[in-house]
Every structure is written in C-alpha cells, then in structure tokens.
Amino acid sequence: MKSKTLPITLIYVIISLIMAILCHKLLTTYFSKIEYFYLFLIKDLFFIVTTGFIFNYILSKNEKKNISIFEKLKSTNEEIKESNEKYDIVAKATSDTIWDWKIQEDSINWNKGIEAVFGYNQSEVGKTSKWWFDKIHPEDSIRMSIKLYSFIEQKTEKWQDQYRFKCADGTYKYVLDRGFLLKDENGRAIRMIGAIQDITKQKEEEQRLKLLETVITQSKDSILITEANSADKKIPKIVYVNPAFSHMSGYLSHEIIGKSPNIFKGPKSDSEELKKLLRAIKNEEECLIETISYTKNKEEFWVRFSMIPIFSNEGVISHWISIQRDITDEKKLETEKEHLIRELTQNNKDLKQFSYITSHNLRAPLSNLIGLLNLIESIPIENPELEEILAGFTKSTHLLNETINDLVKVIIIKDNPSMQKEEVSLKEIFENVFSQLSFQIELHKPIIKLKFDRVPLLNTNKAYIESILLNLLTNSIKYKSENRKLKIAITAEHIDNHTILTFKDNGIGIDLERNGDKVFGLYQRFHNYPDSKGLGLYLVKSQVETMGGTISIESEVNKGTTFIITFKN
C-alpha cells in the first residue's frame, strides 16, 4: 500500500503559505509599518510549519493503522481462499456430499457431490431442508428427523446417523451422514455443516457377511477356521468353530480355540490320510480326507475332513477353512452295502451254477426218460391203474422238459449281455413273424396295421427283435376278445434320440391295478388259458433290456393292451 502522508502534508503547507501571504498582503494595504508585517509573517510561518508537522504525524499514525488493517484483511482473505481450496480438495478426495444448512433461515446449500453421488443436477436440488427430508426413505425419515432435531435442541456439536437417501433415478443408497453444529454468542444453533458418505457397498457387504454367518452357524456340517501357518509342522491352531462342531466333537468353543485339530487324532486314525493333509497344508493346496476321529469323550467316529486355503488380495494365505462331516452312518451303510454285494455276487454265482446244472446236467437223464416213455407207449398194458400212472408220469416228464427248455432260453438271454447288432428291416422281420404264425392268422383273421415308413431300418439284434414281436403278436391272438374283431396296430417312430415301437391291440386286457407289478414276472399268469405258461412277457422284457431298451405297458380290462418299447439311437 503506497503512503500518501507526505504529499498531503506538503499540500497543506503550500496552501497555508499561500493563504498566509495573501492575508498579509491585504493587511499591508491597511497597515503601513513593514516591521509588523515581517513579524506576523514569521509567526505565521512558524505556526504553519509546526501544525504541518503535527498534521503529518497524525496522518502517518492513521496510515500505519490503515496499513495494519489492510494487511489483516489481506491475510484473512488468503486464509479464506486457502480454506476454500482445501475444502474443495477434501470434498473431491473423499467423494462426500457436503451440505451447509443455515438453520434460522432454513437455507441449505450442497456441493457437487449431490450430482456425482446421487445424480441430481443443480437445477433439481432444493434450497431448503424440506427437499433434503423428502429424499430420505419413508421408513427412515421420521426416525432420522426426530434424532436430528433432538440433537439441535440439545446443542450437541457433533451428530451422525445412517439412513437411505433417494437418487435421481428413483433408487436408494445407504448413507452415513455426519454434521457439526455452529452456535452464536447466545448459544443458539444458527448453522450446521455436514458430509454425506455413500456406504451402500459396505451395507451390502455387511448383509452378505451376516447371511454367511447365519449359514455357518446354522450349518449341520462342522466348520472351523485355523491360522495360516503352524511352527511345529502340525495343523494350524483353531481360531473359530461353529455350533455344529461342538455338537459333533463334544468340545465347546473356548475349549478348542487356540489348539490344533491334531488333538482329534487317535489309535485308529488313518496316518496316510493325515500325511496327505499335512502335505496339502505345506503346499497351500485344497485337500479332502476321510479318517477316524475322536470326540472329547474318546469315542470314535468317521469324519470327512476338508481343508481349504483362504488367500488375501496379495496372494498370501491368511487362514484355512475346514468343513467336517460325520460320515459314521454312511460308512456303516457302505460296509453293509459291500457285504450285501459280496453276498449277492456269491448268490448269483450259486444260482447261475444251479441253473447250468439244472439246464445241462438234467437234460441227458430227462432225454433218456422221455425215450424210455416212448418205448413203453408201444408196449400193451393191461392193468388200467398202471396205464393211468404211466400217462401221468409221461405228462409230468414232458412238462419238466418244457420248463427246462424255458430255463435254457432265459439263461441264454441273461448270459449274453453283449449280443451282435445289425441294421434290420422291420418289414422283413414281420414277414418272418407272419409266416411262423400263418395258421393262427388265417384262423382268426385279425386286422393288422403296420406303419414303419418313419423307421424302415433298426440297428438291433435280429433274433431278439423277431422273438419279441413273435411273443407280442402271439399274446394278442391268444388273448383276443370274443366279442369283437381283433385289431392290431404296430408303429415305429423317432422321437428325439430314441426309436419307439408301439404294439397295440383291442384284446381282453390286464387289470394293472392288481397285477401291474407282476406283468413281466417269470411264470406270472393273469388268465385261465390252458396253454398259458407266463414266460412270454418275461422273455420279452429280458430281451429288450439286454439290447439296452425299456418296455412299458398300458392296459385296461376289456379294452385292450399297448406295449411301448423304447430304444436309444
């Protein structure tokens, strides 16, 4: 600031001199004595110079005071400018939304964070507290406003609260709002400055962690967390266990935290499995083992024990999580299953051997017996009782022979799971079947409809498919209704990746409610027909399954029966 004291003083002296000279000029016109003139002039000059110095002193003092005030104002302005710059930098660095509320005027200002965080343009932002409160979620608004105004009334300096604040797009964000109250000299709240921080991600993470905690605490599996490493080459020390762990092992959390899971090792524990676990821990790899463990009361139980490493963002292992399941019952069932499989395998071998003995070793003496009976038929027998006995014996022998032949058929199918397959024409197969049943077809004259245009060829075993269709067609003719003309419809079609053969007739049908689980059983008969043996459908099912297919039945008494055979392409 440039000083103006000296120029003002000089101007004052010059003007005073001019005025003094002019006054003395006027006086000389009325007074003739020159000595009085000079005397007054010297006196005036002295007065002027003296007052000039006094005036200069006063002005310099005043100027120094003004300079001091100016410097203070300049310093204050610099501080305000620096403070504003710091405010802007902090606001940008924290991404907080800053608000300034003049309480008495109900005037509120927002910084650029209201746009960056919540998406509001400056033109959309209200200037009163009403706009602020209107954007708070209805479930949080009353609680937050009561808490805020209670804080203002109590004149506490610092306030904070969490609530949901509405964004420009209509969604809500969780925020942490912190404010500082300013008061006047009378202690009256006049202003409040605050910062809103978006904590939506933190809230979502809290909820996620709460859900995970609920899952862990409510889990039926035992879960424990250990430290990252162990100095004594053991499993690291436990830092957390869930309630299921205490239930399984008998140890309460305070009894086990700080100890190694090695305490569960016992005489029957699998040492190789435990070595496998220690190697995995050393190599920081996931591991799953099964071994015998021990409860607090030294009771044995089988446990499936997994160890999963948890890594930090820097790739450094921070903890291990172990999930354990008591598989004692599972192991018992597994042992029982293995024992049962061994028994069934042995029984199957015994039955197979018995079947071979029955079907092969009995064939020779049975053939001899049939030959002897044929010889006896040529010998006249006079005793009627003996003749009746021989007739019954002959009938029983022939029935036994038929049974053994049936058994041989079954053994051939069951003992040949990998038969030869080839592409066969369904039309040719049915021509062979019709030729074998020409007498029955000619006798009963059924209406037969064939539809094979969609599947002219089928990759299957020719002998088996011919036997299947022969048995089904024979059954349809045998169990036809006496009240209507026999109709048989046979179709073949592709559905997805399956070939489906449908064999339908309008015969007497089967009561599936009573006999549904017996239809494909061995020697199961559902009608009193003299030549019915109950073997045909059993052979059909065995042959279909041997070729990798399935067969199902739909039937209704006095309406008919449908067989559906499905082969995978």
Solvent accessible surface area in square Angstrom, and as a share of the most:
residue,aa,sasa,rsa
1,M,139,0.62
2,K,175,0.74
3,S,63,0.41
4,K,136,0.58
5,T,12,0.07
6,L,116,0.58
7,P,67,0.42
8,I,71,0.36
9,T,13,0.07
10,L,95,0.47
11,I,98,0.50
12,Y,70,0.27
13,V,32,0.18
14,I,95,0.48
15,I,96,0.49
16,S,21,0.13
17,L,52,0.26
18,I,90,0.46
19,M,105,0.47
20,A,11,0.09
21,I,84,0.43
22,L,98,0.49
23,C,64,0.38
24,H,5,0.02
25,K,120,0.51
26,L,117,0.58
27,L,78,0.39
28,T,52,0.30
29,T,103,0.60
30,Y,178,0.68
31,F,124,0.52
32,S,112,0.72
33,K,115,0.49
34,I,97,0.49
35,E,100,0.45
36,Y,106,0.40
37,F,39,0.16
38,Y,116,0.44
39,L,113,0.56
40,F,89,0.37
41,L,36,0.18
42,I,113,0.57
43,K,113,0.48
44,D,37,0.19
45,L,62,0.31
46,F,148,0.62
47,F,127,0.53
48,I,10,0.05
49,V,68,0.39
50,T,51,0.30
51,T,28,0.16
52,G,1,0.01
53,F,140,0.58
54,I,96,0.49
55,F,69,0.29
56,N,43,0.22
57,Y,130,0.49
58,I,98,0.50
59,L,36,0.18
60,S,32,0.21
61,K,109,0.46
62,N,79,0.40
63,E,22,0.10
64,K,134,0.57
65,K,131,0.55
66,N,60,0.31
67,I,55,0.28
68,S,52,0.33
69,I,84,0.42
70,F,96,0.40
71,E,88,0.39
72,K,139,0.59
73,L,106,0.53
74,K,107,0.45
75,S,55,0.36
76,T,62,0.36
77,N,94,0.48
78,E,96,0.43
79,E,109,0.49
80,I,90,0.46
81,K,123,0.52
82,E,88,0.40
83,S,62,0.40
84,N,80,0.41
85,E,88,0.40
86,K,118,0.50
87,Y,94,0.36
88,D,70,0.36
89,I,114,0.58
90,V,86,0.50
91,A,11,0.08
92,K,162,0.69
93,A,82,0.64
94,T,67,0.39
95,S,74,0.47
96,D,15,0.08
97,T,0,0.00
98,I,21,0.11
99,W,1,0.00
100,D,27,0.14
101,W,5,0.02
102,K,80,0.34
103,I,30,0.15
104,Q,99,0.44
105,E,126,0.57
106,D,54,0.28
107,S,36,0.23
108,I,0,0.00
109,N,72,0.37
110,W,25,0.09
111,N,28,0.14
112,K,161,0.68
113,G,8,0.08
114,I,0,0.00
115,E,82,0.37
116,A,89,0.69
117,V,25,0.14
118,F,5,0.02
119,G,41,0.39
120,Y,14,0.05
121,N,79,0.40
122,Q,89,0.39
123,S,109,0.70
124,E,87,0.39
125,V,11,0.07
126,G,19,0.18
127,K,121,0.51
128,T,60,0.35
129,S,8,0.05
130,K,138,0.59
131,W,34,0.12
132,W,0,0.00
133,F,34,0.14
134,D,84,0.44
135,K,37,0.16
136,I,6,0.03
137,H,32,0.14
138,P,97,0.61
139,E,129,0.58
140,D,14,0.07
141,S,28,0.18
142,I,124,0.63
143,R,108,0.39
144,M,0,0.00
145,S,27,0.17
146,I,113,0.58
147,K,96,0.41
148,L,0,0.00
149,Y,97,0.37
150,S,47,0.30
151,F,15,0.06
152,I,16,0.08
153,E,132,0.59
154,Q,129,0.57
155,K,87,0.37
156,T,69,0.40
157,E,84,0.38
158,K,154,0.65
159,W,14,0.05
160,Q,103,0.46
161,D,10,0.05
162,Q,78,0.34
163,Y,3,0.01
164,R,50,0.18
165,F,0,0.00
166,K,71,0.30
167,C,8,0.05
168,A,50,0.39
169,D,111,0.58
170,G,37,0.36
171,T,77,0.45
172,Y,76,0.29
173,K,56,0.24
174,Y,62,0.24
175,V,0,0.00
176,L,28,0.14
177,D,0,0.00
178,R,104,0.38
179,G,6,0.06
180,F,80,0.33
181,L,3,0.01
182,L,59,0.29
183,K,78,0.33
184,D,33,0.17
185,E,161,0.72
186,N,127,0.65
187,G,24,0.23
188,R,134,0.49
189,A,7,0.06
190,I,59,0.30
191,R,85,0.31
192,M,0,0.00
193,I,61,0.31
194,G,6,0.05
195,A,21,0.17
196,I,1,0.01
197,Q,56,0.25
198,D,50,0.26
199,I,15,0.08
200,T,27,0.15
201,K,164,0.69
202,Q,84,0.37
203,K,44,0.19
204,E,100,0.45
205,E,71,0.32
206,E,98,0.44
207,Q,93,0.41
208,R,121,0.44
209,L,92,0.46
210,K,140,0.59
211,L,121,0.60
212,L,77,0.38
213,E,106,0.48
214,T,69,0.40
215,V,96,0.55
216,I,46,0.23
217,T,43,0.25
218,Q,129,0.57
219,S,30,0.19
220,K,192,0.81
221,D,27,0.14
222,S,2,0.01
223,I,18,0.09
224,L,0,0.00
225,I,38,0.19
226,T,0,0.00
227,E,72,0.32
228,A,18,0.14
229,N,107,0.55
230,S,35,0.22
231,A,113,0.88
232,D,88,0.46
233,K,179,0.76
234,K,96,0.41
235,I,6,0.03
236,P,0,0.00
237,K,108,0.46
238,I,1,0.00
239,V,59,0.34
240,Y,71,0.27
241,V,9,0.05
242,N,2,0.01
243,P,82,0.51
244,A,15,0.12
245,F,1,0.00
246,S,23,0.15
247,H,169,0.75
248,M,29,0.13
249,S,2,0.01
250,G,39,0.37
251,Y,31,0.12
252,L,96,0.48
253,S,50,0.32
254,H,138,0.62
255,E,48,0.22
256,I,0,0.00
257,I,79,0.40
258,G,39,0.37
259,K,102,0.43
260,S,20,0.13
261,P,6,0.04
262,N,41,0.21
263,I,66,0.33
264,F,16,0.07
265,K,118,0.50
266,G,20,0.19
267,P,131,0.82
268,K,125,0.53
269,S,16,0.10
270,D,57,0.30
271,S,60,0.38
272,E,111,0.50
273,E,39,0.18
274,L,27,0.14
275,K,105,0.44
276,K,83,0.35
277,L,1,0.01
278,L,66,0.33
279,R,133,0.48
280,A,9,0.07
281,I,22,0.11
282,K,171,0.72
283,N,85,0.44
284,E,73,0.33
285,E,93,0.42
286,E,121,0.54
287,C,9,0.05
288,L,96,0.48
289,I,3,0.02
290,E,51,0.23
291,T,8,0.04
292,I,26,0.13
293,S,9,0.06
294,Y,20,0.08
295,T,21,0.12
296,K,87,0.37
297,N,118,0.60
298,K,144,0.61
299,E,106,0.48
300,E,85,0.38
301,F,16,0.07
302,W,81,0.28
303,V,3,0.02
304,R,59,0.22
305,F,15,0.06
306,S,17,0.11
307,M,0,0.00
308,I,51,0.26
309,P,19,0.12
310,I,65,0.33
311,F,94,0.39
312,S,45,0.29
313,N,157,0.81
314,E,144,0.65
315,G,51,0.49
316,V,97,0.56
317,I,13,0.07
318,S,42,0.27
319,H,76,0.34
320,W,1,0.00
321,I,49,0.25
322,S,0,0.00
323,I,66,0.33
324,Q,6,0.03
325,R,122,0.44
326,D,72,0.37
327,I,2,0.01
328,T,31,0.18
329,D,102,0.53
330,E,79,0.35
331,K,41,0.17
332,K,121,0.51
333,L,118,0.59
334,E,75,0.34
335,T,84,0.49
336,E,106,0.48
337,K,126,0.54
338,E,83,0.37
339,H,94,0.42
340,L,96,0.48
341,I,87,0.44
342,R,144,0.52
343,E,78,0.35
344,L,100,0.50
345,T,64,0.37
346,Q,96,0.43
347,N,75,0.38
348,N,95,0.49
349,K,121,0.51
350,D,74,0.38
351,L,115,0.57
352,K,89,0.38
353,Q,105,0.47
354,F,128,0.53
355,S,22,0.14
356,Y,71,0.27
357,I,73,0.37
358,T,22,0.13
359,S,0,0.00
360,H,102,0.46
361,N,96,0.49
362,L,80,0.40
363,R,99,0.36
364,A,63,0.49
365,P,69,0.44
366,L,9,0.05
367,S,70,0.45
368,N,99,0.51
369,L,57,0.28
370,I,28,0.14
371,G,30,0.28
372,L,100,0.50
373,L,6,0.03
374,N,79,0.41
375,L,116,0.58
376,I,57,0.29
377,E,121,0.54
378,S,92,0.59
379,I,105,0.53
380,P,119,0.75
381,I,49,0.25
382,E,167,0.75
383,N,78,0.40
384,P,98,0.62
385,E,121,0.54
386,L,82,0.41
387,E,96,0.43
388,E,130,0.58
389,I,115,0.58
390,L,36,0.18
391,A,62,0.48
392,G,38,0.36
393,F,92,0.38
394,T,26,0.15
395,K,140,0.60
396,S,66,0.42
397,T,5,0.03
398,H,74,0.33
399,L,96,0.48
400,L,89,0.44
401,N,40,0.21
402,E,78,0.35
403,T,60,0.35
404,I,3,0.01
405,N,51,0.26
406,D,5,0.03
407,L,48,0.24
408,V,35,0.20
409,K,103,0.44
410,V,13,0.08
411,I,21,0.11
412,I,99,0.50
413,I,7,0.04
414,K,115,0.49
415,D,60,0.31
416,N,59,0.30
417,P,100,0.63
418,S,100,0.64
419,M,22,0.10
420,Q,144,0.64
421,K,87,0.37
422,E,86,0.39
423,E,121,0.54
424,V,8,0.05
425,S,25,0.16
426,L,0,0.00
427,K,133,0.57
428,E,98,0.44
429,I,1,0.00
430,F,1,0.00
431,E,96,0.43
432,N,56,0.29
433,V,0,0.00
434,F,51,0.21
435,S,75,0.49
436,Q,94,0.42
437,L,12,0.06
438,S,62,0.40
439,F,150,0.62
440,Q,64,0.28
441,I,36,0.18
442,E,115,0.51
443,L,111,0.55
444,H,64,0.29
445,K,117,0.50
446,P,17,0.10
447,I,73,0.37
448,I,46,0.23
449,K,140,0.60
450,L,69,0.34
451,K,102,0.43
452,F,22,0.09
453,D,109,0.56
454,R,148,0.54
455,V,1,0.00
456,P,80,0.50
457,L,94,0.47
458,L,12,0.06
459,N,98,0.50
460,T,3,0.02
461,N,21,0.11
462,K,82,0.35
463,A,69,0.54
464,Y,21,0.08
465,I,0,0.00
466,E,35,0.16
467,S,30,0.19
468,I,0,0.00
469,L,2,0.01
470,L,45,0.23
471,N,34,0.17
472,L,1,0.01
473,L,0,0.00
474,T,40,0.23
475,N,30,0.16
476,S,4,0.03
477,I,9,0.04
478,K,57,0.24
479,Y,43,0.16
480,K,36,0.15
481,S,9,0.06
482,E,146,0.66
483,N,138,0.71
484,R,89,0.32
485,K,99,0.42
486,L,8,0.04
487,K,113,0.48
488,I,2,0.01
489,A,37,0.29
490,I,1,0.01
491,T,43,0.25
492,A,3,0.02
493,E,51,0.23
494,H,98,0.44
495,I,83,0.42
496,D,137,0.71
497,N,77,0.39
498,H,59,0.26
499,T,1,0.01
500,I,30,0.15
501,L,4,0.02
502,T,32,0.19
503,F,6,0.02
504,K,111,0.47
505,D,17,0.09
506,N,29,0.15
507,G,2,0.02
508,I,34,0.17
509,G,6,0.05
510,I,19,0.09
511,D,47,0.24
512,L,51,0.25
513,E,172,0.77
514,R,183,0.67
515,N,27,0.14
516,G,35,0.34
517,D,128,0.67
518,K,91,0.39
519,V,3,0.02
520,F,33,0.14
521,G,26,0.25
522,L,68,0.34
523,Y,85,0.32
524,Q,69,0.31
525,R,134,0.49
526,F,53,0.22
527,H,49,0.22
528,N,161,0.83
529,Y,75,0.28
530,P,141,0.88
531,D,93,0.48
532,S,13,0.09
533,K,85,0.36
534,G,17,0.16
535,L,9,0.04
536,G,20,0.19
537,L,22,0.11
538,Y,45,0.17
539,L,14,0.07
540,V,0,0.00
541,K,63,0.27
542,S,5,0.03
543,Q,12,0.05
544,V,0,0.00
545,E,86,0.39
546,T,29,0.17
547,M,9,0.04
548,G,60,0.58
549,G,6,0.05
550,T,88,0.51
551,I,20,0.10
552,S,57,0.37
553,I,28,0.14
554,E,101,0.45
555,S,23,0.15
556,E,96,0.43
557,V,73,0.42
558,N,100,0.51
559,K,134,0.57
560,G,9,0.09
561,T,11,0.06
562,T,18,0.10
563,F,13,0.05
564,I,45,0.23
565,I,2,0.01
566,T,31,0.18
567,F,15,0.06
568,K,145,0.61
569,N,108,0.55
